[in-house]
Structures are given as structure tokens and as C-alpha cells.
Amino acid sequence: FMQVWHRIFPSLQVHRSVSHFPVCSSLRHSRRSYSFHPSPKPKILFCGNEFPHTVEFTRMLLPEYESIAVDRTEICTAISSHGPRVLVPLMCRIDRTVIECGAKNGLKLIHQFGTGLEGVDRSAAESFGIPVMNIPACVSGNASSCAEHVFWMILTLQRRPPAIEAALWARQLGTPMGTPLEGRSVLLVGFGAIGRALAPRLRAFGTRILAFRRGEWEASD
């Protein structure tokens, strides 16, 4: 993706200046000089203040771009004032109004920092000629991270850590009773990269796994 951005947004512009210097009263000699001036940094606008590390990582890995995070209620205002080349939706809905505002202010790309594009009006983006991209979970490590988070939440529901902590502070042992995972059935809604990463973790705890997906099942599934 960085290579694509570099092709779309060159960091240097060539400025030509022509100056004339007198040689004699009847003859002038023209000289052309070429100079390279760094253009203003292209801007990447992050919609919302969620996931603050995304902005930090982008600033670290792409210092030639200016990364800006704005409140989700000020997206159109920020687009008009900053003129970003890239828009990162995060958890915000990017509807036709936002996309139209972006198109009027030089927006070239909508790029999700992750997989979720359900909040982006892709038809509107296509009508304005703005490509929409994401980072597949299977290549970013996000699938394993999400699967571990889901598994942590499942164990939290089964074992109730807040109630255990309260019981320990009350100097009570053996309460509350937890619920084991072994022998339980778990339904996975969707079986993409995250579902595939979660399934073996659940299977290791002796659960029965059910799953459905919108697309065709692959032989490996």
C-alpha cells in the first residue's frame, strides 16, 4: 500500500523559474534555473479518536505524510479545512455526504486500518472515482489478535472474573461457580480469516463448532 501511495502522492514538485540578466543594451541572455521544493505533506485523516495507536504507527512508518485524527462529529469540517488525500474510517460511517465533501477537496483514497468496510458507502465512492481499500486480516496479524480477544471474552463470560475478585475481597472461596467450555456448542457467524483463527482455539477446549458464511465453503474448511 505504501508503494501505491507514493505513486499517487509524489513528495516533490519541480518549479521552473526564468530570470533575465542584461548582457548589453541590445542583447539579453535568458537563463533557466530548476529547483526542487518539498511540497506540503499529503494528509491522512483518521475519522474519530478510537484506536489511537493507528495514528502513532502511521506517523512512525510514513513520516512523509501528515496524520491527523479528528472527532467523528467534525469529519466534513476537517476535510474542508485540511484537504486530506487519504481518509481512514476507523469506526465512523462514511456516507455519501462525507464522500462528496472529500471529492470536492482532493480526496484520492479511502483506506481502512483493518478489515471493516461495512460503514463505507462503496457505491458512492465508486461514483466519485475514489477507490476503497482495506488490510486483510489474514496478512496483518489481525485475525489472530481478534480470535484471542474473542476467546478472552468467552472465558470471561464462563468464569466471571469480577465476581471472583469480589468474592476474594470478601474472603470467600469456592464462589462463584464457573461454567466449563468442554462439551458446549459455539456458533461462528461468518467464517473468514477471524473465524478460521478462532476455530482451533475453541476446538482445543473440547467445544462443538458450528459455523455459516455467505460465500462458498472451501475444501480446506
N, C-alpha and C positions, 0 to 999 in steps of 0.2 A: 504494500500500500504506500510505503514511503516513496518508492520509485515512481509510482503513478502521480503522487502529489508533486514531486519535483518536476515532472514533465508538464504538469498543468500550471504550476506556480513558479516560474523562474525567479531566483532571488536577485538577479542583477538585470539592469536595463542599460542599454547603450544610449548615451546622449551625445549628439553631434553639435558642436559649436563652430561657427565660421567667423573668423576675425580678419580684418583687413589692415594691413600695415603699409604706409606710404613708402615707396622707393624713390620716386621723383615726382615733380609736379604733374607730369603727363602719364605716369605709369603707376599702377597699383598692383601689388602682388597679394594674392589671396592664399591663406594657409588654413587647412582644416586640422582641427585637433579633436581627438577622440578621448573621452574619459569615461570611466566606469564608476557609477554612483550606486551604492546599495539602495534598492527601492524599499519603501516601508514594508515591514514584515507582514506577510499574509496572516490573517487572523483565523483562529479556530474558536468557535463559540460553543461552549458547553451549556446546555439548557438545564438549569437547576443546580442546586448545591449538593445533591446526593453524590455519593461515591467520590469524595474529594481527591482520593489518590489518583483517579484517572487524569485529573488536570496536572498533578505533580509529575506523574510519569511522562505525560506528553511534553511538558516543559523540559524535562530532563533529556528525553530522546529526540525531540525535534526543536532544538533551541532557535532554529531559523524561522520558526513560526511563533506568533504571539497567541498564547492560550488564555482565554477569558471565560470565567464562569459567571453566569448571571442568574438571578432569581427567575423561577418559571413564570412569574406574572409579568416579567419585563422583556420577554423574548423579542417581540416585534420592535419595541423601542431600542433594544440593544442592536438588533440587526440594522436598523436605520442609522444608528449613530456610529457603529463600528464597521459595517460593511464586510462581514466575515466571508471568507471563501469556503469554509467548511463548517457545517452545523452538526453537532453531536447531540442526539435527542436525549440520552440517558432515560429518565423515567417520564419525560414530558410527551404530550401528544403534539405531533407536528401536523397540523391540519392544512387545508388549502390556503387559509388566510396567511399563515406563517410562511408557507412555501412561496406564495405570490409576493409577499414582502421581501423574502430572500432573493427571488429572481430579479426584482427591481433594484436590488443593492449588491449585485455581483456574486450571489451565492453560486458555487460551482459543484458542491458535493454535500450530500447528507450521509454521514458515516457514523454508525452506531459503535460505541465502545463495548462490544459484546455481541450477542445474537439477536436480541429482541427488536423486531421492526413492526410489531403489531400496532404501535401507536403512530406510525408514519403513513400518511395518505400517499401511497406509492403511485396511484393513478394521477394525482395532482402533480407530483414531482415529475412524472413522465411527460405530462402535458407541457411543462415548462422546460423540459430538456435537462433536468437535474438528476444525475444518477444517484441511486440509493444503494449503500453497501453496508455490510456488517463483518464481524470477525467470527467465523465458525467456531463453535465450542470445541470441536474435535481437534483443532490445531493450536488453540490458545491456552489449553490447560483449564479452561473454564468448566468443562464438563466434569472433571474430577472434583474441582472445588465445589461446584453446586451439589454434586452427589454426596460429598462429605457433609455439607451443610444440611441437606435434607435428612441424612441419616442421623445427624446430631439432634434434629428436631423430633424425629421419630422416637429416639431413645429418651428424649426429654418428656414426651407425652407418656411413654411407658413407665418411666421411673420417677417422674415428678420431683426434680431436684429442689425447687423452692420449698415443697412440703417436707422433704428430708432435712433441709437446713433448719427449718423452723422446729422440727422435732429434736434435732441435736441441741439447739439452743435451749430447748425445754428439758434437756437431759432425758429424752425418751428414745429407747432403742426398739427396733422391730416395727416401726411405723413411719410412713405409710407403706402398705403392701404394693409392690410393683407388679407390672404385668409382663410376662415374658414374650419375646417375639417368636420363639420357636413354635411352629405349627400354625401360625397366623397367616392369613392371606393378605397380600398387598396388591392393590391395583395401580398400575402406572398409566397415567393418562398422557399418551404420547410416548414414542419410543425412538427418539432421536439420539444425539450424542450423550445427552444427560441421562436419559433413560437407560441407555446401554451401560453407562458407567455406574449407575445405581444398582442395577440388577445383580451383579455378582456380590456386591456388598450385602444385599438382602439375603441372597442365597446362602451366604456363609453363616447366617444366623438361623438357618433352617426354616425360612418362610416359603410359602407357596406364592409364586409371582404370576399375576395376570396383567396383560397389557393390551392396549389397542392403539392404532395410529391411523392417520388419514391416508398415507401412501401405501404402496405395495410392500409386503414383507420381503425382506431379502433372505437368501438361503442361509446366510450365517446367523440369522436371528432365530 
